[in-house]
Structure formats: structure tokens, C-alpha cells
Amino acid sequence: MIALGIILLIVGFLTGISILWTIGIILAVVGAVFWLLGSMGHAVAGRRHYW
């Protein structure tokens, strides 16, 4: 999810499409939160680990 967010950020920045930029930021932040929760040992979305 983090990788997809970064790809959308780059594509949105290069093409000037603001909706891709916004979606990219949201996906990167949500992916980072899931990664942080998973690394602390909390179950994320029914999974013990979130990769």
C-alpha cells in the first residue's frame, strides 16, 4: 500500500492531476499506519502481521 501510494504521488506530481496526488498521500499514510501497528504486534484487519 505504501508503494502504491508513492507511485500515485509521483504520477500525480508529474502529470499535474491533483486527485492522484491526494489518493497517493492517503494510501501512503494508511499504509504507514498499518505497518506501524503490525510491527507493534497489534492485529491489523484480522491478521496478526501486516506486510
TACORTA-V972498 format. One record per backbone hydrogen bond with DSSP energy under -1.0 kcal/mol. CO is the residue of the C=O (numbers start at 1). NH is the residue of the N-H. Records with the same first field share a line. If there is no record, write none. Layout:
CO=NH ; NH
This chain:
1=5
2=6
3=7
4=8
5=9
6=10
7=11
8=12
9=13
10=14
11=15
12=16
17=21
18=22
19=23
20=24
21=25
22=26
23=27
24=28
25=29
26=30
27=31
28=32
29=33
30=34
31=35
32=36
33=37
34=38
35=39
36=40
37=42
44=47
47=44
